């Protein structure tokens, strides 16, 4: 793979929150090996919030809907206040999730190139 075309700085830390474990393992592998992230994974909001409070992240990829009526909006806002580049992922489209208007959203199912492009756009927006 040509890493010069990857718009993510190498060795960047990323919090990946996804409640579907099989999906999380597959995507996490790509985030680490294809895009070069150091990934911390969480499968529920409680674990994700604990990681948010105890660690700092350059990036976060957050599944919007985490099951049991939970969503990652508050987590995303908290991470953004700490300077993390946040991208949400959802099976819904942007028009159905007005609360995340200020954030990048990638629709599921997504490709690694979608993630990379969303983080590049997020970084460009933030300067």
C-alpha positions in Angstrom: 0.0 0.0 0.0 1.2 3.5 -0.8 1.2 5.2 2.6 1.8 8.6 1.1 -1.8 8.6 -0.2 -3.2 8.0 3.3 -4.3 11.3 4.8 -3.9 10.1 8.4 -0.6 10.8 10.2 1.0 7.5 11.1 0.8 6.1 14.6 -2.2 8.2 15.4 -4.4 7.0 18.3 -8.0 6.2 17.6 -10.9 5.2 19.8 -13.2 2.9 17.9 -16.7 2.3 19.4 -18.8 -0.4 17.8 -21.4 -2.6 19.5 -21.3 -5.4 16.9 -18.2 -7.3 17.9 -17.6 -9.1 14.5 -17.9 -5.8 12.6 -15.6 -4.1 15.2 -12.9 -6.8 14.8 -13.0 -6.6 11.0 -12.9 -2.8 10.8 -10.3 -2.5 13.6 -8.0 -4.7 11.7 -8.2 -2.4 8.7 -7.8 0.7 10.8 -4.6 -0.7 12.2 -3.0 -2.5 9.2 -4.3 -0.5 6.3 -4.6 3.0 7.7 -1.9 2.8 10.4 -3.9 3.7 13.5 -3.2 2.6 17.0 -6.7 1.4 17.9 -8.5 1.3 21.3 -11.8 -0.5 21.0 -14.9 -0.3 23.0 -18.2 -2.2 22.5 -20.4 -0.2 24.8 -20.9 3.4 26.0 -19.6 2.7 29.5 -16.3 1.3 28.4 -15.9 4.1 25.8 -16.6 6.8 28.4 -14.0 5.3 30.7 -11.4 5.2 27.9 -12.3 8.8 27.0 -11.7 9.9 30.6 -8.5 8.0 31.1 -6.8 8.4 27.7 -6.4 10.9 25.0 -7.1 10.2 21.3 -6.2 11.9 18.1 -9.2 10.4 16.3 -12.5 8.7 17.2 -14.8 6.6 15.0 -18.1 6.2 16.8 -21.0 4.0 15.8 -24.0 6.3 16.4 -26.4 3.6 17.8 -24.9 1.3 20.4 -27.9 -0.8 21.2 -30.0 -0.8 24.4 -31.2 2.7 23.4 -27.7 4.2 23.8 -26.0 6.4 21.3 -22.5 7.9 21.1 -23.5 11.6 20.7 -22.4 12.7 24.2 -19.2 10.8 23.9 -18.5 12.4 20.5 -19.1 15.9 22.0 -16.9 15.1 25.0 -14.1 13.9 22.7 -14.4 16.9 20.4 -14.0 19.2 23.4 -10.8 17.4 24.2 -9.4 18.1 20.7 -10.2 14.7 19.2 -11.2 14.5 15.5 -14.5 12.7 15.7 -16.3 10.9 12.9 -19.7 9.1 13.4 -20.8 6.0 11.6 -24.4 5.0 11.2 -26.8 3.0 9.2 -29.0 6.1 9.1 -28.3 9.1 6.9 -27.4 12.6 8.0 -30.9 13.9 7.6 -32.1 11.5 10.3 -29.4 12.5 12.8 -29.6 16.3 13.1 -27.6 16.4 16.4 -24.4 15.6 14.6 -24.6 18.3 12.0 -21.2 19.7 12.9 -19.5 16.3 12.5 -18.5 14.0 9.6 -20.8 11.1 9.1 -20.1 8.0 7.1 -23.0 5.7 6.3 -22.8 1.9 6.9 -21.7 -0.2 5.3 -18.5 1.8 4.7 -15.1 1.2 3.2 -11.8 2.1 4.8 -11.4 4.8 2.1 -14.6 6.4 3.5 -13.1 6.5 7.0 -9.9 8.0 5.7 -11.7 10.6 3.6 -13.9 11.6 6.6 -10.9 12.0 8.9 -9.1 14.1 6.2 -12.2 16.3 5.9 -12.5 16.6 9.7 -8.8 17.6 10.0 -9.2 20.2 7.2 -12.3 21.7 8.9 -10.4 22.0 12.3 -7.3 23.4 10.8 
